[in-house]
Amino acid sequence: MSSDDPNNQDAFQQLIQQELDDAVPHEHDKVTPYKPKLKPLPLPPNPKVTGEESLDDFIDLNLETGEELEFIRPGIQYRLFQDLRRGRIPPESMLDLHGLRVVEARKALGGFLAHAIRHRLRVVQIIHGKGSRSEDQQPILKQKINQWLRQRDEVLAFCSAPRFDGGTGAAYVLLSRKGFKEDSWR
């Protein structure tokens, strides 16, 4: 069959069309994995109204940030950190910083951490993005998150989230519950 002959090309196209007329689209029976929805929590009170000062006293440090975020305070069990990295401890709340500028992200993170501590949350997720749309393709918020979280005493450990929950564009943060009174029912 010559590729230059238009009659052969037309016949070939008709043959293919005849074969495809009987085709039935394939339907898969896969189910998307179940992911429980986070229960809503009330927003933290406005510091201007309550008179509390903001907890966003972050200092910009000059830290090298690799592809994966990883930080663990001394005394934290390695097994607990591994469970955090593997996603075995589900986050109880989430903060999405996509599209925010550094100043906005700093305020949002300070308020979110205060909210999480007030509600005694153990693990939270912070989505910072991979930085593919920023100038020079550098993850600016990722670097800032790495710097800021290390400065907070209530942050015991943090790491990049597992692939199914954001990968290197998100972080799981393990928070301390020390300094709180025991629940009244105990």
LOVEX-402359 format. One record per residue: chain; x negated, y negated, z of N, C-alpha, C in turn; residue number from 1; residue in one letter. Coordinates in Angstrom, 2 decimals, always signed. Layout:
BEGIN
PT   marpa    n.east   n.north      n.up   ca.east   ca.north     ca.up    c.east   c.north      c.up   seke   vexti
PT       A         X         Y         Z         X          Y         Z         X         Y         Z    NUM       A
...
END
This chain:
BEGIN
PT   marpa    n.east   n.north      n.up   ca.east   ca.north     ca.up    c.east   c.north      c.up   seke   vexti
PT       A     -0.84     +1.17     +0.00     +0.00      +0.00     +0.00     -0.89     -1.23     +0.00      1       M
PT       A     -0.73     -2.08     -0.95     -1.53      -3.29     -1.07     -0.88     -4.40     -0.26      2       S
PT       A     -1.69     -5.14     +0.44     -1.16      -6.20     +1.29     -0.73     -7.42     +0.47      3       S
PT       A     -1.18     -7.50     -0.79     -0.85      -8.65     -1.63     +0.47     -8.48     -2.36      4       D
PT       A     +1.00     -7.27     -2.46     +2.21      -6.99     -3.22     +3.44     -7.42     -2.41      5       D
PT       A     +4.22     -8.44     -2.89     +5.38      -8.93     -2.14     +6.51     -7.90     -2.04      6       P
PT       A     +6.64     -7.01     -3.02     +7.69      -5.99     -2.96     +7.45     -5.02     -1.82      7       N
PT       A     +6.17     -4.65     -1.63     +5.83      -3.74     -0.54     +6.04     -4.41     +0.82      8       N
PT       A     +5.74     -5.69     +0.89     +5.94      -6.41     +2.14     +7.42     -6.48     +2.51      9       Q
PT       A     +8.26     -6.76     +1.52     +9.71      -6.83     +1.78    +10.25     -5.47     +2.20     10       D
PT       A     +9.79     -4.43     +1.53    +10.25      -3.08     +1.87     +9.79     -2.71     +3.28     11       A
PT       A     +8.59     -3.10     +3.62     +8.06      -2.81     +4.95     +8.87     -3.55     +6.03     12       F
PT       A     +9.19     -4.82     +5.77     +9.98      -5.61     +6.72    +11.38     -5.01     +6.89     13       Q
PT       A    +11.98     -4.54     +5.80    +13.31      -3.92     +5.88    +13.26     -2.63     +6.68     14       Q
PT       A    +12.20     -1.84     +6.47    +12.05      -0.58     +7.19    +11.92     -0.84     +8.70     15       L
PT       A    +11.14     -1.82     +9.06    +10.97      -2.15    +10.48    +12.29     -2.64    +11.07     16       I
PT       A    +13.00     -3.50    +10.32    +14.28      -4.01    +10.81    +15.28     -2.89    +11.01     17       Q
PT       A    +15.29     -1.89    +10.13    +16.21      -0.76    +10.28    +15.89     +0.04    +11.54     18       Q
PT       A    +14.62     +0.23    +11.79    +14.22      +0.99    +12.97    +14.55     +0.25    +14.27     19       E
PT       A    +14.42     -1.08    +14.27    +14.65      -1.86    +15.47    +16.13     -2.11    +15.74     20       L
PT       A    +17.00     -1.91    +14.73    +18.43      -2.13    +14.94    +19.00     -1.20    +15.99     21       D
PT       A    +18.48     +0.01    +16.10    +18.99      +0.99    +17.06    +18.34     +0.86    +18.44     22       D
PT       A    +17.39     -0.04    +18.58    +16.64      -0.14    +19.84    +17.54     -0.69    +20.95     23       A
PT       A    +17.36     -0.13    +22.14    +18.09      -0.57    +23.33    +17.05     -1.13    +24.31     24       V
PT       A    +17.31     -2.33    +24.84    +16.34      -2.90    +25.79    +16.20     -2.00    +27.02     25       P
PT       A    +14.98     -1.89    +27.50    +14.69      -1.08    +28.67    +15.03     -1.87    +29.93     26       H
PT       A    +15.78     -1.26    +30.84    +16.10      -1.89    +32.11    +15.37     -1.15    +33.22     27       E
PT       A    +14.63     -1.90    +34.03    +13.89      -1.27    +35.12    +14.76     -1.19    +36.37     28       H
PT       A    +14.41     -0.27    +37.24    +15.18      -0.08    +38.47    +14.39     -0.51    +39.70     29       D
PT       A    +13.39     -1.35    +39.50    +12.58      -1.81    +40.63    +13.34     -2.86    +41.42     30       K
PT       A    +13.16     -2.83    +42.71    +13.79      -3.77    +43.60    +12.73     -4.71    +44.14     31       V
PT       A    +13.06     -5.99    +44.20    +12.09      -6.92    +44.78    +11.95     -6.62    +46.27     32       T
PT       A    +10.73     -6.70    +46.80    +10.53      -6.37    +48.21    +11.31     -7.30    +49.13     33       P
PT       A    +11.77     -6.74    +50.21    +12.54      -7.52    +51.19    +11.61     -8.41    +51.98     34       Y
PT       A    +11.96     -9.66    +52.04    +11.19     -10.61    +52.83    +12.19    -11.37    +53.69     35       K
PT       A    +12.14    -11.17    +55.00    +13.14     -11.83    +55.84    +12.99    -13.34    +55.79     36       P
PT       A    +14.12    -14.01    +55.81    +14.12     -15.47    +55.81    +13.79    -15.96    +57.21     37       K
PT       A    +13.08    -17.06    +57.27    +12.73     -17.65    +58.55    +13.95    -18.34    +59.14     38       L
PT       A    +14.12    -18.17    +60.44    +15.27     -18.82    +61.08    +14.99    -20.31    +61.22     39       K
PT       A    +16.00    -21.12    +60.98    +15.77     -22.57    +61.06    +15.58    -23.03    +62.50     40       P
PT       A    +14.69    -23.95    +62.67    +14.44     -24.54    +63.98    +14.71    -26.04    +63.87     41       L
PT       A    +15.16    -26.66    +64.93    +15.40     -28.10    +64.85    +14.10    -28.85    +64.63     42       P
PT       A    +14.20    -29.95    +63.93    +13.02     -30.77    +63.67    +12.50    -31.37    +64.96     43       L
PT       A    +11.19    -31.61    +65.03    +10.65     -32.24    +66.23    +11.19    -33.67    +66.35     44       P
PT       A    +11.31    -34.16    +67.56    +11.82     -35.53    +67.73    +10.85    -36.54    +67.14     45       P
PT       A    +11.39    -37.64    +66.73    +10.60     -38.71    +66.16     +9.76    -39.35    +67.27     46       N
PT       A     +8.41    -39.39    +67.13     +7.58     -39.95    +68.20     +7.87    -41.43    +68.49     47       P
PT       A     +8.34    -42.17    +67.48     +8.65     -43.58    +67.70     +9.83    -43.73    +68.65     48       K
PT       A    +10.78    -42.79    +68.56    +11.97     -42.86    +69.40    +11.66    -42.36    +70.81     49       V
PT       A    +10.92    -41.25    +70.92    +10.66     -40.65    +72.23     +9.52    -41.32    +72.98     50       T
PT       A     +8.70    -42.10    +72.28     +7.58     -42.77    +72.94     +6.33    -41.92    +73.02     51       G
PT       A     +6.38    -40.69    +72.49     +5.19     -39.83    +72.50     +4.25    -40.30    +71.40     52       E
PT       A     +2.97    -40.17    +71.66     +2.02     -40.53    +70.62     +1.79    -39.32    +69.72     53       E
PT       A     +1.41    -39.59    +68.51     +1.22     -38.53    +67.52     -0.02    -37.70    +67.86     54       S
PT       A     +0.06    -36.42    +67.58     -1.07     -35.53    +67.87     -1.97    -35.37    +66.65     55       L
PT       A     -2.01    -36.34    +65.79     -2.79     -36.17    +64.58     -4.14    -36.88    +64.69     56       D
PT       A     -4.89    -36.55    +65.73     -6.22     -37.12    +65.93     -7.28    -36.25    +65.27     57       D
PT       A     -7.11    -36.03    +63.96     -8.05     -35.20    +63.21     -9.22    -36.05    +62.75     58       F
PT       A    -10.39    -35.45    +62.75    -11.60     -36.10    +62.28    -12.05    -35.36    +61.03     59       I
PT       A    -12.47    -36.10    +60.02    -12.96     -35.46    +58.81    -14.39    -35.01    +59.03     60       D
PT       A    -14.60    -33.72    +58.88    -15.93     -33.13    +59.04    -16.49    -32.78    +57.68     61       L
PT       A    -17.76    -32.58    +57.61    -18.39     -32.18    +56.35    -18.64    -30.67    +56.41     62       N
PT       A    -17.59    -29.87    +56.09    -17.70     -28.42    +56.14    -17.62    -27.85    +54.74     63       L
PT       A    -18.40    -26.84    +54.50    -18.34     -26.11    +53.23    -17.13    -25.18    +53.28     64       E
PT       A    -16.27    -25.26    +52.27    -15.08     -24.40    +52.21    -15.22    -23.46    +51.04     65       T
PT       A    -15.19    -22.16    +51.34    -15.29     -21.17    +50.29    -13.93    -20.85    +49.69     66       G
PT       A    -13.87    -19.80    +48.91    -12.61     -19.38    +48.28    -11.60    -18.95    +49.34     67       E
PT       A    -12.05    -18.15    +50.31    -11.17     -17.65    +51.37    -11.41    -18.46    +52.65     68       E
PT       A    -10.33    -18.84    +53.29    -10.43     -19.50    +54.60    -10.52    -18.43    +55.67     69       L
PT       A    -11.38    -18.66    +56.64    -11.52     -17.70    +57.74    -12.14    -18.40    +58.94     70       E
PT       A    -11.45    -18.33    +60.06    -11.96     -18.92    +61.29    -11.37    -18.13    +62.45     71       F
PT       A    -12.21    -17.82    +63.43    -11.75     -17.10    +64.61    -12.53    -17.63    +65.81     72       I
PT       A    -11.81    -17.98    +66.86    -12.45     -18.47    +68.08    -13.06    -17.30    +68.85     73       R
PT       A    -14.11    -17.54    +69.61    -14.68     -16.47    +70.43    -13.64    -15.98    +71.44     74       P
PT       A    -13.62    -14.67    +71.63    -12.70     -14.07    +72.58    -11.43    -13.52    +71.95     75       G
PT       A    -11.19    -13.82    +70.68    -10.01     -13.30    +69.99    -10.37    -11.90    +69.48     76       I
PT       A     -9.49    -10.94    +69.74     -9.75      -9.57    +69.32     -9.79     -9.47    +67.80     77       Q
PT       A    -10.78     -8.75    +67.31    -10.95      -8.61    +65.86     -9.75     -7.87    +65.26     78       Y
PT       A     -9.18     -6.95    +65.98     -8.02      -6.20    +65.48     -6.83     -7.13    +65.25     79       R
PT       A     -6.62     -8.07    +66.16     -5.56      -9.05    +66.01     -5.80     -9.91    +64.77     80       L
PT       A     -7.06    -10.30    +64.56     -7.40     -11.11    +63.39     -7.19    -10.31    +62.11     81       F
PT       A     -7.53     -9.03    +62.12     -7.31      -8.19    +60.94     -5.82     -8.07    +60.63     82       Q
PT       A     -5.00     -7.93    +61.67     -3.55      -7.86    +61.46     -3.04     -9.17    +60.86     83       D
PT       A     -3.60    -10.28    +61.30     -3.22     -11.59    +60.75     -3.59    -11.66    +59.27     84       L
PT       A     -4.81    -11.26    +58.94     -5.28     -11.30    +57.55     -4.47    -10.41    +56.62     85       R
PT       A     -4.04     -9.28    +57.12     -3.30      -8.32    +56.29     -1.82     -8.63    +56.20     86       R
PT       A     -1.37     -9.62    +56.96     +0.03     -10.00    +56.90     +0.93     -9.12    +57.76     87       G
PT       A     +0.35     -8.40    +58.70     +1.15      -7.53    +59.57     +1.89     -8.32    +60.65     88       R
PT       A     +1.43     -9.53    +60.90     +2.12     -10.41    +61.84     +2.82    -11.47    +60.97     89       I
PT       A     +4.12    -11.38    +60.83     +4.80     -12.31    +59.93     +4.84    -13.73    +60.50     90       P
PT       A     +4.70    -14.73    +59.63     +4.78     -16.11    +60.11     +6.20    -16.44    +60.56     91       P
PT       A     +6.29    -17.23    +61.61     +7.59     -17.60    +62.17     +8.09    -18.93    +61.61     92       E
PT       A     +7.21    -19.69    +61.00     +7.60     -20.96    +60.39     +6.59    -21.28    +59.30     93       S
PT       A     +6.97    -22.22    +58.42     +6.12     -22.52    +57.28     +6.11    -24.02    +57.01     94       M
PT       A     +4.95    -24.51    +56.59     +4.80     -25.91    +56.19     +4.22    -25.92    +54.78     95       L
PT       A     +4.89    -26.62    +53.87     +4.43     -26.70    +52.49     +3.86    -28.10    +52.25     96       D
PT       A     +2.58    -28.17    +51.95     +1.90     -29.44    +51.73     +1.67    -29.73    +50.25     97       L
PT       A     +2.26    -28.92    +49.36     +2.09     -29.14    +47.93     +2.43    -30.57    +47.53     98       H
PT       A     +1.56    -31.17    +46.77     +1.84     -32.49    +46.21     +1.66    -33.65    +47.18     99       G
PT       A     +1.31    -33.38    +48.42     +1.12     -34.47    +49.37     -0.30    -35.03    +49.26    100       L
PT       A     -0.42    -36.28    +49.57     -1.75     -36.89    +49.64     -2.36    -36.55    +51.00    101       R
PT       A     -3.63    -36.79    +51.16     -4.34     -36.40    +52.38     -3.73    -37.08    +53.61    102       V
PT       A     -3.40    -38.35    +53.51     -2.85     -39.08    +54.65     -1.49    -38.48    +55.04    103       V
PT       A     -0.65    -38.20    +54.04     +0.66     -37.61    +54.31     +0.52    -36.20    +54.89    104       E
PT       A     -0.42    -35.43    +54.34     -0.63     -34.06    +54.81     -1.12    -34.05    +56.25    105       A
PT       A     -1.96    -35.00    +56.61     -2.48     -35.08    +57.98     -1.34    -35.32    +58.97    106       R
PT       A     -0.46    -36.25    +58.64     +0.68     -36.54    +59.51     +1.61    -35.32    +59.59    107       K
PT       A     +1.88    -34.71    +58.45     +2.79     -33.56    +58.43     +2.21    -32.40    +59.23    108       A
PT       A     +0.90    -32.16    +59.11     +0.27     -31.07    +59.85     +0.28    -31.33    +61.35    109       L
PT       A     -0.02    -32.55    +61.76     +0.01     -32.88    +63.18     +1.39    -32.67    +63.78    110       G
PT       A     +2.41    -33.14    +63.08     +3.78     -32.96    +63.55     +4.21    -31.51    +63.56    111       G
PT       A     +3.80    -30.77    +62.53     +4.17     -29.36    +62.42     +3.53    -28.53    +63.54    112       F
PT       A     +2.26    -28.79    +63.83     +1.59     -28.05    +64.90     +2.21    -28.38    +66.26    113       L
PT       A     +2.56    -29.64    +66.48     +3.23     -30.02    +67.73     +4.58    -29.31    +67.85    114       A
PT       A     +5.29    -29.25    +66.75     +6.58     -28.55    +66.70     +6.41    -27.06    +66.99    115       H
PT       A     +5.40    -26.46    +66.37     +5.16     -25.02    +66.55     +4.77    -24.71    +68.00    116       A
PT       A     +3.95    -25.53    +68.60     +3.54     -25.32    +69.99     +4.74    -25.52    +70.92    117       I
PT       A     +5.54    -26.54    +70.65     +6.71     -26.81    +71.49     +7.69    -25.64    +71.47    118       R
PT       A     +7.81    -24.98    +70.32     +8.74     -23.85    +70.19     +8.06    -22.50    +70.41    119       H
PT       A     +6.83    -22.54    +70.88     +6.07     -21.33    +71.22     +5.96    -20.34    +70.07    120       R
PT       A     +5.68    -20.85    +68.88     +5.50     -19.98    +67.72     +4.10    -19.39    +67.77    121       L
PT       A     +3.98    -18.13    +67.43     +2.70     -17.43    +67.50     +1.91    -17.56    +66.19    122       R
PT       A     +2.59    -17.33    +65.06     +1.93     -17.38    +63.75     +2.75    -18.28    +62.83    123       V
PT       A     +2.08    -19.20    +62.17     +2.72     -20.07    +61.19     +1.94    -20.00    +59.88    124       V
PT       A     +2.63    -20.37    +58.82     +2.01     -20.38    +57.50     +1.94    -21.81    +57.00    125       Q
PT       A     +0.79    -22.19    +56.46     +0.61     -23.51    +55.88     +0.23    -23.32    +54.42    126       I
PT       A     +1.06    -23.85    +53.53     +0.79     -23.75    +52.10     +0.10    -25.04    +51.67    127       I
PT       A     -1.14    -24.91    +51.24     -1.91     -26.08    +50.85     -2.15    -26.13    +49.36    128       H
PT       A     -1.93    -25.05    +48.65     -2.15     -25.00    +47.21     -3.59    -24.66    +46.88    129       G
PT       A     -3.81    -24.34    +45.62     -5.15     -23.95    +45.18     -5.94    -25.11    +44.61    130       K
PT       A     -5.30    -26.25    +44.41     -6.01     -27.43    +43.93     -6.26    -27.45    +42.45    131       G
PT       A     -5.50    -26.68    +41.68     -5.76     -26.62    +40.25     -5.32    -27.88    +39.51    132       S
PT       A     -4.46    -28.69    +40.12     -4.00     -29.92    +39.46     -4.69    -31.17    +39.99    133       R
PT       A     -5.64    -31.01    +40.89     -6.34     -32.18    +41.42     -7.53    -32.52    +40.51    134       S
PT       A     -8.07    -33.70    +40.74     -9.24     -34.10    +39.96    -10.39    -33.14    +40.23    135       E
PT       A    -11.15    -32.83    +39.23    -12.31     -31.93    +39.31    -11.93    -30.51    +39.72    136       D
PT       A    -10.64    -30.19    +39.70    -10.17     -28.84    +40.03    -10.64    -28.38    +41.40    137       Q
PT       A    -10.80    -29.30    +42.34    -11.26     -28.98    +43.69    -10.06    -28.96    +44.64    138       Q
PT       A     -9.98    -27.96    +45.52     -8.87     -27.89    +46.48     -9.08    -28.83    +47.66    139       P
PT       A     -8.63    -30.05    +47.52     -8.87     -31.07    +48.54     -8.13    -30.74    +49.84    140       I
PT       A     -6.84    -30.42    +49.73     -6.08     -30.13    +50.95     -6.58    -28.87    +51.63    141       L
PT       A     -7.04    -27.92    +50.87     -7.59     -26.69    +51.46     -8.81    -27.03    +52.32    142       K
PT       A     -9.67    -27.88    +51.82    -10.84     -28.29    +52.58    -10.44    -29.04    +53.84    143       Q
PT       A     -9.45    -29.91    +53.72     -9.00     -30.68    +54.88     -8.35    -29.77    +55.92    144       K
PT       A     -7.54    -28.81    +55.48     -6.91     -27.87    +56.41     -7.99    -27.10    +57.16    145       I
PT       A     -9.02    -26.67    +56.45    -10.13     -25.94    +57.08    -10.80    -26.81    +58.16    146       N
PT       A    -10.96    -28.08    +57.89    -11.58     -29.00    +58.86    -10.65    -29.27    +60.03    147       Q
PT       A     -9.40    -29.61    +59.74     -8.48     -30.06    +60.78     -8.09    -28.95    +61.74    148       W
PT       A     -7.85    -27.75    +61.22     -7.40     -26.67    +62.10     -8.49    -26.26    +63.10    149       L
PT       A     -9.74    -26.37    +62.71    -10.84     -26.02    +63.62    -10.91    -26.96    +64.82    150       R
PT       A    -10.38    -28.16    +64.69    -10.47     -29.17    +65.74     -9.39    -29.01    +66.81    151       Q
PT       A     -8.39    -28.24    +66.54     -7.28     -28.09    +67.48     -7.52    -26.90    +68.39    152       R
PT       A     -7.45    -27.13    +69.72     -7.69     -26.07    +70.69     -6.61    -25.00    +70.66    153       D
PT       A     -5.39    -25.37    +70.29     -4.31     -24.38    +70.26     -4.39    -23.44    +69.06    154       E
PT       A     -5.25    -23.73    +68.10     -5.46     -22.84    +66.95     -6.51    -21.82    +67.34    155       V
PT       A     -6.09    -20.57    +67.49     -7.02     -19.50    +67.88     -7.75    -18.93    +66.68    156       L
PT       A     -7.06    -18.83    +65.56     -7.67     -18.28    +64.36     -6.82    -18.70    +63.17    157       A
PT       A     -7.44    -18.71    +61.98     -6.68     -18.89    +60.74     -7.43    -18.21    +59.62    158       F
PT       A     -6.70    -17.86    +58.59     -7.29     -17.18    +57.44     -6.39    -17.41    +56.23    159       C
PT       A     -6.92    -17.11    +55.06     -6.10     -17.17    +53.86     -5.02    -16.11    +53.94    160       S
PT       A     -3.86    -16.43    +53.42     -2.73     -15.51    +53.46     -2.97    -14.34    +52.51    161       A
PT       A     -2.29    -13.22    +52.72     -2.39     -12.12    +51.77     -1.85    -12.54    +50.39    162       P
PT       A     -2.19    -11.78    +49.37     -1.79     -12.12    +48.01     -0.28    -12.25    +47.87    163       R
PT       A     +0.49    -11.40    +48.55     +1.94     -11.43    +48.40     +2.57    -12.66    +49.04    164       F
PT       A     +1.80    -13.41    +49.80     +2.36     -14.57    +50.50     +1.60    -15.86    +50.20    165       D
PT       A     +0.96    -15.93    +49.05     +0.29     -17.17    +48.66     -1.19    -17.05    +48.41    166       G
PT       A     -1.82    -16.00    +48.90     -3.25     -15.78    +48.67     -4.09    -16.95    +49.14    167       G
PT       A     -5.01    -17.38    +48.30     -5.93     -18.45    +48.69     -5.28    -19.82    +48.64    168       T
PT       A     -4.00    -19.90    +48.28     -3.28     -21.17    +48.28     -2.50    -21.40    +49.56    169       G
PT       A     -2.64    -20.50    +50.53     -1.91     -20.63    +51.79     -2.77    -20.09    +52.92    170       A
PT       A     -2.42    -20.45    +54.13     -3.18     -19.99    +55.30     -2.21    -19.54    +56.39    171       A
PT       A     -2.58    -18.46    +57.06     -1.88     -18.01    +58.25     -2.65    -18.57    +59.45    172       Y
PT       A     -1.92    -19.11    +60.42     -2.54     -19.73    +61.58     -2.01    -19.05    +62.83    173       V
PT       A     -2.93    -18.55    +63.67     -2.58     -17.92    +64.95     -2.70    -18.98    +66.03    174       L
PT       A     -1.59    -19.21    +66.75     -1.56     -20.27    +67.75     -1.56    -19.70    +69.16    175       L
PT       A     -2.08    -20.48    +70.09     -2.11     -20.10    +71.50     -0.79    -20.47    +72.16    176       S
PT       A     -0.44    -19.70    +73.17     +0.76     -20.01    +73.95     +0.40    -20.43    +75.37    177       R
PT       A     -0.87    -20.63    +75.66     -1.29     -21.01    +77.00     -0.81    -22.41    +77.33    178       K
PT       A     -0.62    -22.63    +78.63     -0.20     -23.95    +79.08     +1.30    -24.13    +79.15    179       G
PT       A     +2.05    -23.07    +78.84     +3.49     -23.15    +78.88     +4.01    -22.38    +80.08    180       F
PT       A     +5.10    -22.85    +80.66     +5.73     -22.14    +81.77     +6.42    -20.91    +81.22    181       K
PT       A     +6.48    -19.88    +82.00     +7.16     -18.66    +81.60     +8.64    -18.94    +81.40    182       E
PT       A     +9.26    -18.16    +80.57    +10.69     -18.32    +80.32    +11.47    -18.16    +81.62    183       D
PT       A    +12.56    -18.84    +81.72    +13.33     -18.86    +82.96    +13.96    -17.51    +83.31    184       S
PT       A    +14.13    -16.62    +82.34    +14.78     -15.33    +82.63    +13.81    -14.31    +83.19    185       W
PT       A    +12.54    -14.60    +83.25    +11.57     -13.63    +83.79    +11.48    -13.71    +85.26    186       R
END
